[in-house]
Amino acid sequence: MIIGVPKEIREGETRVAATPESVKKLIKKGLQVHLESGAGDAASFYEKDYIAAGAQIVNAGHALGADIVLKVNKPSPQEILQFKKGALLISFLEPYNKDGTFEKLAEVGVSAMAMELVPRTSRAQSMDALSSQAGVAGYRAVLEAAARYPRFFPMMMTSAGSSKVCRLAVLGAGVAGLQAIATARKLGAVVEAYDVRKEVREQIQSMGAKNIDLDIGEEGAGAGGYAKELSAEAKQRQQDALSERLKKFDVIISTANIPGRKSPILITEEVVKGMRPGSVIVDLAAANGGNCPLTEANKVVVKYGVCIVGTTNFPAQTPGDSSHFYAQNLVNMVSLLWVSKQSGEFVLDLNLGDDIILAALAVHQGALCHQR
Ligand SMILES: NC(=O)c1ccc[n+]([C@@H]2O[C@H](COP(=O)([O-])OP(=O)(O)OC[C@H]3O[C@@H](n4cnc5c(N)ncnc54)[C@H](O)[C@@H]3O)[C@@H](O)[C@H]2O)c1
């Protein structure tokens, strides 16, 4: 069984779906790996190391025409045409963007697993690529804020006077938010955080941040460790309550998100107007509309003297470790599918009785599995 790893073609993408280390693990399982020439270059993983790990270097067509194709980003229509009938694709597939990708995959007769649909359960943790990449994004967002903030994060005492400590707010304390709290604390900021799910209060405190308490008259916890959408009244109460509180912060990292929904607005234009000039907002939810209406996806803009960063692919700025984590998520996913039969022979088994496979399988043998 051949695993193909093509070079990512999306603009700005630097990650790769296999590293020399993950190739070694796949080959140990009896699989062959065909990697497109140069696929790991942008993440500083070079061909000689892939070859030493046992991979064969091939062209794009060969990598895309393999039995199992591992990718970071959803394939383009041109890439889809190069898949072979009966193949399996495992990749981020943006399942909530109804742009016809699933239908095109079904037309060419492939099966496809969307890494976004892996459930957030203990058993699936080692395959949870959204979390592995969100952790990188939370870390990187704080570095970006620190680089753009015209002052120090920690209080500094010098012979020429002292600087004030940076007050930083994190909105949404899921995977990215908790990592942002940890990173901002290490850099010396004083951190407060808010999440609509009351159950994360203790986690916020354990990372060394103070909770921002709001009474919005509604519980925000939904299923599977995610938030649920609030009523229109609760949304308004939340914006009003946050409005005065947020203006005192120098930096805001916002990560509030509900899968499949437009991001909630937490930082209104009024808040931005009231922030000190030189303040920074890094809106990690930019790809989904943003937590601030002034955010522009993939741009850095200055509004009312406040710098608003709408980068949508922070993991690509730390491609070595992002790829390392993602490739390991994929090895774990392949291991779940590559099972030994009684004869001792290994086969690819898309067992729909397995809750992880059932949840992540978006296209099965040319048919759409779920209406999303
Ligand atoms: N920009 C990037 O490079 C990049 C990279 C990876 C992830 N992301 C994005 O970062 C965001 C966070 O990802 P994650 O994996 O940490 O998600 P997550 O689901 O773990 O965390 C999101 C948090 O937002 C909270 N939330 C939802 N609605 C809220 C509201 N109205 N008020 C306050 N809190 C609210 C949720 O309770 C949850 O804790 C997502 O939007 C994701 O798409 C961005």
The ligand as an SDF file (V2000), in Angstrom:
LIG
                    3D

 44 48  0  0  0  0  0  0  0  0999 V2000
   -5.4950   32.2150   12.6310 N   0  0  0  0  0  0  0  0  0  0  0  0
   -4.8880   31.0500   12.6850 C   0  0  0  0  0  0  0  0  0  0  0  0
   -3.7870   30.8680   12.2090 O   0  0  0  0  0  0  0  0  0  0  0  0
   -5.5810   29.9030   13.3600 C   0  0  0  0  0  0  0  0  0  0  0  0
   -4.9920   28.6370   13.4620 C   0  0  0  0  0  0  0  0  0  0  0  0
   -5.6630   27.6310   14.1490 C   0  0  0  0  0  0  0  0  0  0  0  0
   -6.9190   27.9060   14.7030 C   0  0  0  0  0  0  0  0  0  0  0  0
   -7.4510   29.1410   14.5240 N   0  0  0  0  0  0  0  0  0  0  0  0
   -8.7490   29.5350   15.0510 C   0  0  0  0  0  0  0  0  0  0  0  0
   -8.6060   29.8110   16.4120 O   0  0  0  0  0  0  0  0  0  0  0  0
   -9.8640   29.6970   17.0130 C   0  0  0  0  0  0  0  0  0  0  0  0
   -9.7650   28.8580   18.2660 C   0  0  0  0  0  0  0  0  0  0  0  0
   -9.4210   27.5230   17.9550 O   0  0  0  0  0  0  0  0  0  0  0  0
   -9.4670   26.4360   19.1130 P   0  0  0  0  0  0  0  0  0  0  0  0
   -9.0400   25.1430   18.5280 O   0  0  0  0  0  0  0  0  0  0  0  0
   -8.7860   26.9730   20.3010 O   0  0  0  0  0  0  0  0  0  0  0  0
  -11.0430   26.3590   19.3500 O   0  0  0  0  0  0  0  0  0  0  0  0
  -11.7700   25.9360   20.6780 P   0  0  0  0  0  0  0  0  0  0  0  0
  -13.1360   25.5200   20.2900 O   0  0  0  0  0  0  0  0  0  0  0  0
  -10.9270   25.0050   21.4630 O   0  0  0  0  0  0  0  0  0  0  0  0
  -11.8390   27.3090   21.4890 O   0  0  0  0  0  0  0  0  0  0  0  0
  -12.7320   28.3210   21.1750 C   0  0  0  0  0  0  0  0  0  0  0  0
  -13.2350   28.8670   22.4920 C   0  0  0  0  0  0  0  0  0  0  0  0
  -14.1010   29.9530   22.1970 O   0  0  0  0  0  0  0  0  0  0  0  0
  -15.1120   29.9230   23.1960 C   0  0  0  0  0  0  0  0  0  0  0  0
  -16.2620   30.7250   22.7490 N   0  0  0  0  0  0  0  0  0  0  0  0
  -17.1520   30.4520   21.7630 C   0  0  0  0  0  0  0  0  0  0  0  0
  -18.0770   31.4170   21.6890 N   0  0  0  0  0  0  0  0  0  0  0  0
  -17.7450   32.3430   22.6210 C   0  0  0  0  0  0  0  0  0  0  0  0
  -18.3030   33.5780   23.0170 C   0  0  0  0  0  0  0  0  0  0  0  0
  -19.4030   34.0660   22.4400 N   0  0  0  0  0  0  0  0  0  0  0  0
  -17.7170   34.2500   24.0150 N   0  0  0  0  0  0  0  0  0  0  0  0
  -16.5990   33.7640   24.6200 C   0  0  0  0  0  0  0  0  0  0  0  0
  -16.0240   32.5990   24.3080 N   0  0  0  0  0  0  0  0  0  0  0  0
  -16.5770   31.9060   23.3090 C   0  0  0  0  0  0  0  0  0  0  0  0
  -15.4240   28.4570   23.3440 C   0  0  0  0  0  0  0  0  0  0  0  0
  -16.1090   28.1710   24.5520 O   0  0  0  0  0  0  0  0  0  0  0  0
  -14.0550   27.8350   23.2860 C   0  0  0  0  0  0  0  0  0  0  0  0
  -13.4830   27.6550   24.5550 O   0  0  0  0  0  0  0  0  0  0  0  0
  -10.7880   29.0990   15.9490 C   0  0  0  0  0  0  0  0  0  0  0  0
  -11.5170   30.1500   15.3800 O   0  0  0  0  0  0  0  0  0  0  0  0
   -9.8410   28.5150   14.9570 C   0  0  0  0  0  0  0  0  0  0  0  0
  -10.3960   28.4530   13.6660 O   0  0  0  0  0  0  0  0  0  0  0  0
   -6.8190   30.1180   13.8920 C   0  0  0  0  0  0  0  0  0  0  0  0
  1  2  1  0
  2  3  2  0
  2  4  1  0
  4  5  1  0
  4 44  2  0
  5  6  2  0
  6  7  1  0
  7  8  2  0
  8  9  1  0
  8 44  1  0
  9 10  1  0
  9 42  1  0
 10 11  1  0
 11 12  1  0
 11 40  1  0
 12 13  1  0
 13 14  1  0
 14 15  2  0
 14 16  1  0
 14 17  1  0
 17 18  1  0
 18 19  2  0
 18 20  1  0
 18 21  1  0
 21 22  1  0
 22 23  1  0
 23 24  1  0
 23 38  1  0
 24 25  1  0
 25 26  1  0
 25 36  1  0
 26 27  1  0
 26 35  1  0
 27 28  2  0
 28 29  1  0
 29 30  1  0
 29 35  2  0
 30 31  1  0
 30 32  2  0
 32 33  1  0
 33 34  2  0
 34 35  1  0
 36 37  1  0
 36 38  1  0
 38 39  1  0
 40 41  1  0
 40 42  1  0
 42 43  1  0
M  CHG  2   8   1  16  -1
M  END
$$$$
